[in-house]
Amino acid sequence: MKKDIHPKNYRDVLFIDNSNSAEFIISSAVKTSETGKAKDGKEYPIFRVEISSASHPFYTGNEKTLDTAGRVERFKAKQAKAKAK
């Protein structure tokens, strides 16, 4: 195996789903800027995600619109503009 090809900052990271506050502790090398305590009481670097398997409609079976960046409104505006032509 090659030496020195793996990241040096590989550690446990607390991933928090912003839509439903689900927490996952996963080993990762992702860059983080904040730390916090998990439900197990230990402190971990935190990385926030918009959607995860705990909130994605494919995994949950619940269909809902999760639009934090205004994508739906932009799409509808494009559709209305295209129909007007």
PyMOL Python script that loads the backbone (N, CA, C, O; Angstrom):
from pymol import cmd

cmd.read_pdbstr("""\
ATOM      1  N   MET A   1       0.834  -1.190   0.000  1.00  0.00           N
ATOM      2  CA  MET A   1       0.000   0.000   0.000  1.00  0.00           C
ATOM      3  C   MET A   1       0.870   1.243   0.000  1.00  0.00           C
ATOM      4  O   MET A   1       1.987   1.236   0.518  1.00  0.00           O
ATOM      5  N   LYS A   2       0.347   2.304  -0.585  1.00  0.00           N
ATOM      6  CA  LYS A   2       1.085   3.564  -0.627  1.00  0.00           C
ATOM      7  C   LYS A   2       1.061   4.220   0.745  1.00  0.00           C
ATOM      8  O   LYS A   2       0.069   4.145   1.469  1.00  0.00           O
ATOM      9  N   LYS A   3       2.155   4.857   1.083  1.00  0.00           N
ATOM     10  CA  LYS A   3       2.249   5.560   2.358  1.00  0.00           C
ATOM     11  C   LYS A   3       1.856   7.014   2.183  1.00  0.00           C
ATOM     12  O   LYS A   3       2.021   7.597   1.112  1.00  0.00           O
ATOM     13  N   ASP A   4       1.336   7.582   3.247  1.00  0.00           N
ATOM     14  CA  ASP A   4       1.011   9.014   3.327  1.00  0.00           C
ATOM     15  C   ASP A   4       0.017   9.479   2.266  1.00  0.00           C
ATOM     16  O   ASP A   4       0.144  10.594   1.761  1.00  0.00           O
ATOM     17  N   ILE A   5      -0.964   8.657   1.918  1.00  0.00           N
ATOM     18  CA  ILE A   5      -1.987   9.098   0.968  1.00  0.00           C
ATOM     19  C   ILE A   5      -3.323   9.375   1.657  1.00  0.00           C
ATOM     20  O   ILE A   5      -4.224   9.949   1.046  1.00  0.00           O
ATOM     21  N   HIS A   6      -3.457   8.980   2.896  1.00  0.00           N
ATOM     22  CA  HIS A   6      -4.705   9.183   3.625  1.00  0.00           C
ATOM     23  C   HIS A   6      -4.691  10.522   4.356  1.00  0.00           C
ATOM     24  O   HIS A   6      -3.630  10.978   4.782  1.00  0.00           O
ATOM     25  N   PRO A   7      -5.848  11.156   4.508  1.00  0.00           N
ATOM     26  CA  PRO A   7      -5.905  12.454   5.182  1.00  0.00           C
ATOM     27  C   PRO A   7      -5.493  12.344   6.649  1.00  0.00           C
ATOM     28  O   PRO A   7      -5.738  11.333   7.306  1.00  0.00           O
ATOM     29  N   LYS A   8      -4.875  13.390   7.136  1.00  0.00           N
ATOM     30  CA  LYS A   8      -4.402  13.412   8.530  1.00  0.00           C
ATOM     31  C   LYS A   8      -5.523  13.722   9.516  1.00  0.00           C
ATOM     32  O   LYS A   8      -5.438  13.351  10.686  1.00  0.00           O
ATOM     33  N   ASN A   9      -6.578  14.403   9.050  1.00  0.00           N
ATOM     34  CA  ASN A   9      -7.638  14.843   9.958  1.00  0.00           C
ATOM     35  C   ASN A   9      -8.849  13.902   9.940  1.00  0.00           C
ATOM     36  O   ASN A   9      -9.974  14.358  10.148  1.00  0.00           O
ATOM     37  N   TYR A  10      -8.651  12.635   9.704  1.00  0.00           N
ATOM     38  CA  TYR A  10      -9.737  11.657   9.695  1.00  0.00           C
ATOM     39  C   TYR A  10     -10.139  11.385  11.142  1.00  0.00           C
ATOM     40  O   TYR A  10      -9.346  10.877  11.934  1.00  0.00           O
ATOM     41  N   ARG A  11     -11.401  11.735  11.477  1.00  0.00           N
ATOM     42  CA  ARG A  11     -11.877  11.596  12.858  1.00  0.00           C
ATOM     43  C   ARG A  11     -13.387  11.448  12.856  1.00  0.00           C
ATOM     44  O   ARG A  11     -14.019  11.559  11.806  1.00  0.00           O
ATOM     45  N   ASP A  12     -13.973  11.198  14.021  1.00  0.00           N
ATOM     46  CA  ASP A  12     -15.426  11.122  14.146  1.00  0.00           C
ATOM     47  C   ASP A  12     -16.003  12.529  14.075  1.00  0.00           C
ATOM     48  O   ASP A  12     -15.504  13.448  14.724  1.00  0.00           O
ATOM     49  N   VAL A  13     -17.064  12.692  13.275  1.00  0.00           N
ATOM     50  CA  VAL A  13     -17.718  13.987  13.087  1.00  0.00           C
ATOM     51  C   VAL A  13     -19.206  13.814  13.341  1.00  0.00           C
ATOM     52  O   VAL A  13     -19.795  12.805  12.953  1.00  0.00           O
ATOM     53  N   LEU A  14     -19.810  14.794  13.989  1.00  0.00           N
ATOM     54  CA  LEU A  14     -21.243  14.796  14.250  1.00  0.00           C
ATOM     55  C   LEU A  14     -21.933  15.520  13.092  1.00  0.00           C
ATOM     56  O   LEU A  14     -21.774  16.729  12.924  1.00  0.00           O
ATOM     57  N   PHE A  15     -22.705  14.767  12.291  1.00  0.00           N
ATOM     58  CA  PHE A  15     -23.480  15.339  11.202  1.00  0.00           C
ATOM     59  C   PHE A  15     -24.885  15.608  11.721  1.00  0.00           C
ATOM     60  O   PHE A  15     -25.526  14.717  12.277  1.00  0.00           O
ATOM     61  N   ILE A  16     -25.366  16.840  11.540  1.00  0.00           N
ATOM     62  CA  ILE A  16     -26.693  17.229  12.005  1.00  0.00           C
ATOM     63  C   ILE A  16     -27.532  17.627  10.804  1.00  0.00           C
ATOM     64  O   ILE A  16     -27.133  18.479  10.010  1.00  0.00           O
ATOM     65  N   ASP A  17     -28.710  17.000  10.676  1.00  0.00           N
ATOM     66  CA  ASP A  17     -29.658  17.313   9.608  1.00  0.00           C
ATOM     67  C   ASP A  17     -30.427  18.562  10.020  1.00  0.00           C
ATOM     68  O   ASP A  17     -31.111  18.555  11.044  1.00  0.00           O
ATOM     69  N   ASN A  18     -30.324  19.637   9.233  1.00  0.00           N
ATOM     70  CA  ASN A  18     -30.988  20.900   9.573  1.00  0.00           C
ATOM     71  C   ASN A  18     -32.505  20.820   9.518  1.00  0.00           C
ATOM     72  O   ASN A  18     -33.181  21.594  10.196  1.00  0.00           O
ATOM     73  N   SER A  19     -33.059  19.903   8.729  1.00  0.00           N
ATOM     74  CA  SER A  19     -34.510  19.872   8.567  1.00  0.00           C
ATOM     75  C   SER A  19     -35.235  19.181   9.719  1.00  0.00           C
ATOM     76  O   SER A  19     -36.383  19.518  10.009  1.00  0.00           O
ATOM     77  N   ASN A  20     -34.584  18.217  10.385  1.00  0.00           N
ATOM     78  CA  ASN A  20     -35.275  17.538  11.492  1.00  0.00           C
ATOM     79  C   ASN A  20     -34.370  17.286  12.702  1.00  0.00           C
ATOM     80  O   ASN A  20     -34.765  16.558  13.613  1.00  0.00           O
ATOM     81  N   SER A  21     -33.205  17.852  12.732  1.00  0.00           N
ATOM     82  CA  SER A  21     -32.256  17.772  13.855  1.00  0.00           C
ATOM     83  C   SER A  21     -31.769  16.357  14.161  1.00  0.00           C
ATOM     84  O   SER A  21     -31.354  16.079  15.286  1.00  0.00           O
ATOM     85  N   ALA A  22     -31.815  15.464  13.179  1.00  0.00           N
ATOM     86  CA  ALA A  22     -31.279  14.114  13.373  1.00  0.00           C
ATOM     87  C   ALA A  22     -29.753  14.199  13.447  1.00  0.00           C
ATOM     88  O   ALA A  22     -29.136  15.009  12.755  1.00  0.00           O
ATOM     89  N   GLU A  23     -29.159  13.368  14.281  1.00  0.00           N
ATOM     90  CA  GLU A  23     -27.708  13.377  14.477  1.00  0.00           C
ATOM     91  C   GLU A  23     -27.104  12.040  14.063  1.00  0.00           C
ATOM     92  O   GLU A  23     -27.653  10.977  14.353  1.00  0.00           O
ATOM     93  N   PHE A  24     -25.962  12.113  13.378  1.00  0.00           N
ATOM     94  CA  PHE A  24     -25.219  10.928  12.968  1.00  0.00           C
ATOM     95  C   PHE A  24     -23.756  11.151  13.297  1.00  0.00           C
ATOM     96  O   PHE A  24     -23.216  12.216  12.996  1.00  0.00           O
ATOM     97  N   ILE A  25     -23.110  10.186  13.899  1.00  0.00           N
ATOM     98  CA  ILE A  25     -21.668  10.262  14.147  1.00  0.00           C
ATOM     99  C   ILE A  25     -21.000   9.337  13.143  1.00  0.00           C
ATOM    100  O   ILE A  25     -21.187   8.121  13.173  1.00  0.00           O
ATOM    101  N   ILE A  26     -20.213   9.942  12.246  1.00  0.00           N
ATOM    102  CA  ILE A  26     -19.575   9.214  11.158  1.00  0.00           C
ATOM    103  C   ILE A  26     -18.121   9.646  11.085  1.00  0.00           C
ATOM    104  O   ILE A  26     -17.818  10.822  11.283  1.00  0.00           O
ATOM    105  N   SER A  27     -17.224   8.724  10.807  1.00  0.00           N
ATOM    106  CA  SER A  27     -15.822   9.065  10.598  1.00  0.00           C
ATOM    107  C   SER A  27     -15.689   9.791   9.270  1.00  0.00           C
ATOM    108  O   SER A  27     -16.200   9.334   8.248  1.00  0.00           O
ATOM    109  N   SER A  28     -14.999  10.925   9.292  1.00  0.00           N
ATOM    110  CA  SER A  28     -14.893  11.748   8.099  1.00  0.00           C
ATOM    111  C   SER A  28     -13.672  12.658   8.181  1.00  0.00           C
ATOM    112  O   SER A  28     -13.100  12.858   9.252  1.00  0.00           O
ATOM    113  N   ALA A  29     -13.286  13.204   7.031  1.00  0.00           N
ATOM    114  CA  ALA A  29     -12.206  14.178   6.957  1.00  0.00           C
ATOM    115  C   ALA A  29     -12.739  15.540   6.538  1.00  0.00           C
ATOM    116  O   ALA A  29     -11.964  16.410   6.140  1.00  0.00           O
ATOM    117  N   VAL A  30     -14.058  15.738   6.622  1.00  0.00           N
ATOM    118  CA  VAL A  30     -14.685  16.987   6.215  1.00  0.00           C
ATOM    119  C   VAL A  30     -14.192  18.122   7.106  1.00  0.00           C
ATOM    120  O   VAL A  30     -13.971  17.934   8.302  1.00  0.00           O
ATOM    121  N   LYS A  31     -14.020  19.321   6.503  1.00  0.00           N
ATOM    122  CA  LYS A  31     -13.563  20.484   7.266  1.00  0.00           C
ATOM    123  C   LYS A  31     -14.743  21.055   8.038  1.00  0.00           C
ATOM    124  O   LYS A  31     -15.821  21.254   7.478  1.00  0.00           O
ATOM    125  N   THR A  32     -14.538  21.317   9.319  1.00  0.00           N
ATOM    126  CA  THR A  32     -15.588  21.855  10.177  1.00  0.00           C
ATOM    127  C   THR A  32     -15.082  23.084  10.903  1.00  0.00           C
ATOM    128  O   THR A  32     -13.877  23.278  11.063  1.00  0.00           O
ATOM    129  N   SER A  33     -16.028  23.919  11.345  1.00  0.00           N
ATOM    130  CA  SER A  33     -15.635  25.127  12.070  1.00  0.00           C
ATOM    131  C   SER A  33     -16.272  25.219  13.448  1.00  0.00           C
ATOM    132  O   SER A  33     -15.918  26.100  14.231  1.00  0.00           O
ATOM    133  N   GLU A  34     -17.197  24.331  13.755  1.00  0.00           N
ATOM    134  CA  GLU A  34     -17.833  24.367  15.070  1.00  0.00           C
ATOM    135  C   GLU A  34     -17.784  22.996  15.723  1.00  0.00           C
ATOM    136  O   GLU A  34     -17.632  21.975  15.051  1.00  0.00           O
ATOM    137  N   THR A  35     -17.916  22.990  17.043  1.00  0.00           N
ATOM    138  CA  THR A  35     -17.954  21.747  17.797  1.00  0.00           C
ATOM    139  C   THR A  35     -19.174  21.767  18.699  1.00  0.00           C
ATOM    140  O   THR A  35     -19.719  22.826  19.008  1.00  0.00           O
ATOM    141  N   GLY A  36     -19.589  20.589  19.112  1.00  0.00           N
ATOM    142  CA  GLY A  36     -20.739  20.503  19.993  1.00  0.00           C
ATOM    143  C   GLY A  36     -20.870  19.114  20.575  1.00  0.00           C
ATOM    144  O   GLY A  36     -20.193  18.181  20.143  1.00  0.00           O
ATOM    145  N   LYS A  37     -21.746  18.982  21.559  1.00  0.00           N
ATOM    146  CA  LYS A  37     -21.942  17.700  22.220  1.00  0.00           C
ATOM    147  C   LYS A  37     -23.045  16.908  21.531  1.00  0.00           C
ATOM    148  O   LYS A  37     -24.082  17.450  21.150  1.00  0.00           O
ATOM    149  N   ALA A  38     -22.800  15.637  21.383  1.00  0.00           N
ATOM    150  CA  ALA A  38     -23.795  14.731  20.822  1.00  0.00           C
ATOM    151  C   ALA A  38     -24.672  14.205  21.947  1.00  0.00           C
ATOM    152  O   ALA A  38     -24.468  14.543  23.113  1.00  0.00           O
ATOM    153  N   LYS A  39     -25.638  13.387  21.597  1.00  0.00           N
ATOM    154  CA  LYS A  39     -26.540  12.818  22.597  1.00  0.00           C
ATOM    155  C   LYS A  39     -25.814  11.877  23.549  1.00  0.00           C
ATOM    156  O   LYS A  39     -26.294  11.616  24.652  1.00  0.00           O
ATOM    157  N   ASP A  40     -24.647  11.362  23.125  1.00  0.00           N
ATOM    158  CA  ASP A  40     -23.878  10.474  24.006  1.00  0.00           C
ATOM    159  C   ASP A  40     -23.025  11.234  25.009  1.00  0.00           C
ATOM    160  O   ASP A  40     -22.350  10.616  25.832  1.00  0.00           O
ATOM    161  N   GLY A  41     -23.040  12.590  24.958  1.00  0.00           N
ATOM    162  CA  GLY A  41     -22.316  13.416  25.914  1.00  0.00           C
ATOM    163  C   GLY A  41     -20.911  13.784  25.503  1.00  0.00           C
ATOM    164  O   GLY A  41     -20.291  14.622  26.158  1.00  0.00           O
ATOM    165  N   LYS A  42     -20.381  13.193  24.442  1.00  0.00           N
ATOM    166  CA  LYS A  42     -19.035  13.509  23.976  1.00  0.00           C
ATOM    167  C   LYS A  42     -19.074  14.706  23.032  1.00  0.00           C
ATOM    168  O   LYS A  42     -20.093  14.981  22.398  1.00  0.00           O
ATOM    169  N   GLU A  43     -17.951  15.410  22.950  1.00  0.00           N
ATOM    170  CA  GLU A  43     -17.857  16.568  22.076  1.00  0.00           C
ATOM    171  C   GLU A  43     -17.215  16.171  20.752  1.00  0.00           C
ATOM    172  O   GLU A  43     -16.193  15.486  20.727  1.00  0.00           O
ATOM    173  N   TYR A  44     -17.829  16.611  19.645  1.00  0.00           N
ATOM    174  CA  TYR A  44     -17.374  16.282  18.296  1.00  0.00           C
ATOM    175  C   TYR A  44     -17.369  17.543  17.432  1.00  0.00           C
ATOM    176  O   TYR A  44     -18.077  18.504  17.735  1.00  0.00           O
ATOM    177  N   PRO A  45     -16.577  17.544  16.362  1.00  0.00           N
ATOM    178  CA  PRO A  45     -16.738  18.595  15.359  1.00  0.00           C
ATOM    179  C   PRO A  45     -18.105  18.416  14.689  1.00  0.00           C
ATOM    180  O   PRO A  45     -18.543  17.287  14.470  1.00  0.00           O
ATOM    181  N   ILE A  46     -18.776  19.524  14.366  1.00  0.00           N
ATOM    182  CA  ILE A  46     -20.119  19.466  13.790  1.00  0.00           C
ATOM    183  C   ILE A  46     -20.089  19.870  12.324  1.00  0.00           C
ATOM    184  O   ILE A  46     -19.432  20.841  11.948  1.00  0.00           O
ATOM    185  N   PHE A  47     -20.813  19.111  11.495  1.00  0.00           N
ATOM    186  CA  PHE A  47     -21.032  19.460  10.095  1.00  0.00           C
ATOM    187  C   PHE A  47     -22.532  19.381   9.853  1.00  0.00           C
ATOM    188  O   PHE A  47     -23.145  18.341  10.097  1.00  0.00           O
ATOM    189  N   ARG A  48     -23.127  20.469   9.377  1.00  0.00           N
ATOM    190  CA  ARG A  48     -24.573  20.523   9.169  1.00  0.00           C
ATOM    191  C   ARG A  48     -24.902  20.203   7.712  1.00  0.00           C
ATOM    192  O   ARG A  48     -24.240  20.690   6.795  1.00  0.00           O
ATOM    193  N   VAL A  49     -25.939  19.373   7.510  1.00  0.00           N
ATOM    194  CA  VAL A  49     -26.387  19.001   6.176  1.00  0.00           C
ATOM    195  C   VAL A  49     -27.851  19.415   6.005  1.00  0.00           C
ATOM    196  O   VAL A  49     -28.607  19.464   6.975  1.00  0.00           O
ATOM    197  N   GLU A  50     -28.241  19.710   4.768  1.00  0.00           N
ATOM    198  CA  GLU A  50     -29.612  20.123   4.482  1.00  0.00           C
ATOM    199  C   GLU A  50     -30.568  18.943   4.485  1.00  0.00           C
ATOM    200  O   GLU A  50     -31.719  19.077   4.899  1.00  0.00           O
ATOM    201  N   ILE A  51     -30.102  17.787   4.028  1.00  0.00           N
ATOM    202  CA  ILE A  51     -30.979  16.628   3.929  1.00  0.00           C
ATOM    203  C   ILE A  51     -30.159  15.369   4.157  1.00  0.00           C
ATOM    204  O   ILE A  51     -28.998  15.298   3.754  1.00  0.00           O
ATOM    205  N   SER A  52     -30.750  14.392   4.792  1.00  0.00           N
ATOM    206  CA  SER A  52     -30.072  13.123   5.068  1.00  0.00           C
ATOM    207  C   SER A  52     -31.070  11.993   4.892  1.00  0.00           C
ATOM    208  O   SER A  52     -32.207  12.223   4.482  1.00  0.00           O
ATOM    209  N   SER A  53     -30.657  10.795   5.194  1.00  0.00           N
ATOM    210  CA  SER A  53     -31.566   9.661   5.085  1.00  0.00           C
ATOM    211  C   SER A  53     -32.710   9.757   6.101  1.00  0.00           C
ATOM    212  O   SER A  53     -33.746   9.114   5.928  1.00  0.00           O
ATOM    213  N   ALA A  54     -32.528  10.546   7.145  1.00  0.00           N
ATOM    214  CA  ALA A  54     -33.588  10.710   8.151  1.00  0.00           C
ATOM    215  C   ALA A  54     -34.690  11.650   7.680  1.00  0.00           C
ATOM    216  O   ALA A  54     -35.785  11.639   8.242  1.00  0.00           O
ATOM    217  N   SER A  55     -34.420  12.471   6.649  1.00  0.00           N
ATOM    218  CA  SER A  55     -35.433  13.419   6.189  1.00  0.00           C
ATOM    219  C   SER A  55     -35.737  13.311   4.699  1.00  0.00           C
ATOM    220  O   SER A  55     -36.667  13.961   4.221  1.00  0.00           O
ATOM    221  N   HIS A  56     -34.986  12.515   3.957  1.00  0.00           N
ATOM    222  CA  HIS A  56     -35.213  12.388   2.516  1.00  0.00           C
ATOM    223  C   HIS A  56     -36.486  11.582   2.252  1.00  0.00           C
ATOM    224  O   HIS A  56     -36.679  10.524   2.850  1.00  0.00           O
ATOM    225  N   PRO A  57     -37.357  12.071   1.364  1.00  0.00           N
ATOM    226  CA  PRO A  57     -38.626  11.375   1.100  1.00  0.00           C
ATOM    227  C   PRO A  57     -38.466   9.935   0.613  1.00  0.00           C
ATOM    228  O   PRO A  57     -39.326   9.099   0.890  1.00  0.00           O
ATOM    229  N   PHE A  58     -37.398   9.632  -0.097  1.00  0.00           N
ATOM    230  CA  PHE A  58     -37.192   8.267  -0.578  1.00  0.00           C
ATOM    231  C   PHE A  58     -37.047   7.296   0.586  1.00  0.00           C
ATOM    232  O   PHE A  58     -37.570   6.183   0.532  1.00  0.00           O
ATOM    233  N   TYR A  59     -36.343   7.705   1.638  1.00  0.00           N
ATOM    234  CA  TYR A  59     -36.104   6.828   2.782  1.00  0.00           C
ATOM    235  C   TYR A  59     -37.230   6.864   3.804  1.00  0.00           C
ATOM    236  O   TYR A  59     -37.502   5.860   4.462  1.00  0.00           O
ATOM    237  N   THR A  60     -37.890   8.015   3.947  1.00  0.00           N
ATOM    238  CA  THR A  60     -38.932   8.142   4.957  1.00  0.00           C
ATOM    239  C   THR A  60     -40.304   7.722   4.455  1.00  0.00           C
ATOM    240  O   THR A  60     -41.161   7.342   5.252  1.00  0.00           O
ATOM    241  N   GLY A  61     -40.526   7.784   3.140  1.00  0.00           N
ATOM    242  CA  GLY A  61     -41.823   7.457   2.582  1.00  0.00           C
ATOM    243  C   GLY A  61     -42.800   8.617   2.647  1.00  0.00           C
ATOM    244  O   GLY A  61     -43.935   8.493   2.186  1.00  0.00           O
ATOM    245  N   ASN A  62     -42.384   9.732   3.206  1.00  0.00           N
ATOM    246  CA  ASN A  62     -43.220  10.933   3.287  1.00  0.00           C
ATOM    247  C   ASN A  62     -42.790  11.910   2.212  1.00  0.00           C
ATOM    248  O   ASN A  62     -41.603  12.209   2.073  1.00  0.00           O
ATOM    249  N   GLU A  63     -43.754  12.408   1.451  1.00  0.00           N
ATOM    250  CA  GLU A  63     -43.424  13.382   0.420  1.00  0.00           C
ATOM    251  C   GLU A  63     -43.679  14.769   0.969  1.00  0.00           C
ATOM    252  O   GLU A  63     -44.791  15.088   1.391  1.00  0.00           O
ATOM    253  N   LYS A  64     -42.646  15.589   0.961  1.00  0.00           N
ATOM    254  CA  LYS A  64     -42.790  16.971   1.384  1.00  0.00           C
ATOM    255  C   LYS A  64     -41.802  17.819   0.595  1.00  0.00           C
ATOM    256  O   LYS A  64     -40.794  17.314   0.100  1.00  0.00           O
ATOM    257  N   THR A  65     -42.091  19.087   0.482  1.00  0.00           N
ATOM    258  CA  THR A  65     -41.220  19.991  -0.244  1.00  0.00           C
ATOM    259  C   THR A  65     -40.263  20.643   0.745  1.00  0.00           C
ATOM    260  O   THR A  65     -40.686  21.301   1.695  1.00  0.00           O
ATOM    261  N   LEU A  66     -38.990  20.456   0.513  1.00  0.00           N
ATOM    262  CA  LEU A  66     -37.956  21.061   1.348  1.00  0.00           C
ATOM    263  C   LEU A  66     -37.209  22.039   0.468  1.00  0.00           C
ATOM    264  O   LEU A  66     -36.368  21.643  -0.339  1.00  0.00           O
ATOM    265  N   ASP A  67     -37.513  23.309   0.621  1.00  0.00           N
ATOM    266  CA  ASP A  67     -36.950  24.324  -0.251  1.00  0.00           C
ATOM    267  C   ASP A  67     -36.335  25.423   0.602  1.00  0.00           C
ATOM    268  O   ASP A  67     -37.038  26.309   1.087  1.00  0.00           O
ATOM    269  N   THR A  68     -35.044  25.363   0.779  1.00  0.00           N
ATOM    270  CA  THR A  68     -34.378  26.368   1.591  1.00  0.00           C
ATOM    271  C   THR A  68     -33.717  27.442   0.742  1.00  0.00           C
ATOM    272  O   THR A  68     -33.285  28.464   1.274  1.00  0.00           O
ATOM    273  N   ALA A  69     -33.629  27.233  -0.562  1.00  0.00           N
ATOM    274  CA  ALA A  69     -32.930  28.191  -1.418  1.00  0.00           C
ATOM    275  C   ALA A  69     -33.845  28.839  -2.452  1.00  0.00           C
ATOM    276  O   ALA A  69     -33.343  29.526  -3.341  1.00  0.00           O
ATOM    277  N   GLY A  70     -35.166  28.654  -2.379  1.00  0.00           N
ATOM    278  CA  GLY A  70     -36.087  29.269  -3.316  1.00  0.00           C
ATOM    279  C   GLY A  70     -36.096  28.621  -4.691  1.00  0.00           C
ATOM    280  O   GLY A  70     -36.460  29.261  -5.677  1.00  0.00           O
ATOM    281  N   ARG A  71     -35.700  27.362  -4.764  1.00  0.00           N
ATOM    282  CA  ARG A  71     -35.613  26.678  -6.060  1.00  0.00           C
ATOM    283  C   ARG A  71     -36.981  26.473  -6.688  1.00  0.00           C
ATOM    284  O   ARG A  71     -37.127  26.590  -7.904  1.00  0.00           O
ATOM    285  N   VAL A  72     -37.981  26.171  -5.878  1.00  0.00           N
ATOM    286  CA  VAL A  72     -39.313  25.914  -6.404  1.00  0.00           C
ATOM    287  C   VAL A  72     -39.875  27.176  -7.062  1.00  0.00           C
ATOM    288  O   VAL A  72     -40.441  27.103  -8.153  1.00  0.00           O
ATOM    289  N   GLU A  73     -39.726  28.322  -6.414  1.00  0.00           N
ATOM    290  CA  GLU A  73     -40.229  29.573  -6.972  1.00  0.00           C
ATOM    291  C   GLU A  73     -39.515  29.921  -8.270  1.00  0.00           C
ATOM    292  O   GLU A  73     -40.154  30.379  -9.217  1.00  0.00           O
ATOM    293  N   ARG A  74     -38.205  29.715  -8.333  1.00  0.00           N
ATOM    294  CA  ARG A  74     -37.461  29.989  -9.569  1.00  0.00           C
ATOM    295  C   ARG A  74     -37.916  29.062 -10.690  1.00  0.00           C
ATOM    296  O   ARG A  74     -38.055  29.494 -11.834  1.00  0.00           O
ATOM    297  N   PHE A  75     -38.149  27.798 -10.372  1.00  0.00           N
ATOM    298  CA  PHE A  75     -38.611  26.843 -11.369  1.00  0.00           C
ATOM    299  C   PHE A  75     -39.989  27.242 -11.903  1.00  0.00           C
ATOM    300  O   PHE A  75     -40.218  27.224 -13.112  1.00  0.00           O
ATOM    301  N   LYS A  76     -40.890  27.597 -11.012  1.00  0.00           N
ATOM    302  CA  LYS A  76     -42.236  28.002 -11.437  1.00  0.00           C
ATOM    303  C   LYS A  76     -42.183  29.270 -12.283  1.00  0.00           C
ATOM    304  O   LYS A  76     -42.947  29.399 -13.239  1.00  0.00           O
ATOM    305  N   ALA A  77     -41.306  30.196 -11.955  1.00  0.00           N
ATOM    306  CA  ALA A  77     -41.168  31.418 -12.749  1.00  0.00           C
ATOM    307  C   ALA A  77     -40.645  31.083 -14.145  1.00  0.00           C
ATOM    308  O   ALA A  77     -41.118  31.658 -15.125  1.00  0.00           O
ATOM    309  N   LYS A  78     -39.701  30.186 -14.258  1.00  0.00           N
ATOM    310  CA  LYS A  78     -39.183  29.768 -15.564  1.00  0.00           C
ATOM    311  C   LYS A  78     -40.266  29.098 -16.390  1.00  0.00           C
ATOM    312  O   LYS A  78     -40.378  29.339 -17.592  1.00  0.00           O
ATOM    313  N   GLN A  79     -41.072  28.249 -15.738  1.00  0.00           N
ATOM    314  CA  GLN A  79     -42.158  27.571 -16.445  1.00  0.00           C
ATOM    315  C   GLN A  79     -43.191  28.559 -16.954  1.00  0.00           C
ATOM    316  O   GLN A  79     -43.660  28.424 -18.085  1.00  0.00           O
ATOM    317  N   ALA A  80     -43.558  29.549 -16.152  1.00  0.00           N
ATOM    318  CA  ALA A  80     -44.529  30.557 -16.554  1.00  0.00           C
ATOM    319  C   ALA A  80     -43.994  31.393 -17.705  1.00  0.00           C
ATOM    320  O   ALA A  80     -44.738  31.744 -18.621  1.00  0.00           O
ATOM    321  N   LYS A  81     -42.714  31.710 -17.660  1.00  0.00           N
ATOM    322  CA  LYS A  81     -42.087  32.486 -18.740  1.00  0.00           C
ATOM    323  C   LYS A  81     -42.058  31.686 -20.032  1.00  0.00           C
ATOM    324  O   LYS A  81     -42.293  32.239 -21.107  1.00  0.00           O
ATOM    325  N   ALA A  82     -41.773  30.394 -19.943  1.00  0.00           N
ATOM    326  CA  ALA A  82     -41.734  29.538 -21.123  1.00  0.00           C
ATOM    327  C   ALA A  82     -43.127  29.367 -21.727  1.00  0.00           C
ATOM    328  O   ALA A  82     -43.260  29.331 -22.950  1.00  0.00           O
ATOM    329  N   LYS A  83     -44.155  29.264 -20.907  1.00  0.00           N
ATOM    330  CA  LYS A  83     -45.531  29.115 -21.402  1.00  0.00           C
ATOM    331  C   LYS A  83     -46.011  30.404 -22.067  1.00  0.00           C
ATOM    332  O   LYS A  83     -46.817  30.354 -22.996  1.00  0.00           O
ATOM    333  N   ALA A  84     -45.525  31.556 -21.605  1.00  0.00           N
ATOM    334  CA  ALA A  84     -45.929  32.835 -22.158  1.00  0.00           C
ATOM    335  C   ALA A  84     -45.403  33.014 -23.580  1.00  0.00           C
ATOM    336  O   ALA A  84     -46.000  33.746 -24.369  1.00  0.00           O
ATOM    337  N   LYS A  85     -44.314  32.369 -23.911  1.00  0.00           N
ATOM    338  CA  LYS A  85     -43.727  32.510 -25.256  1.00  0.00           C
ATOM    339  C   LYS A  85     -44.487  31.785 -26.257  1.00  0.00           C
ATOM    340  O   LYS A  85     -44.129  31.800 -27.435  1.00  0.00           O
TER     341      LYS A  85
END
""", "prot")
cmd.dss("prot")
cmd.show_as("cartoon", "prot")
cmd.util.cbc("prot")
cmd.orient("prot")
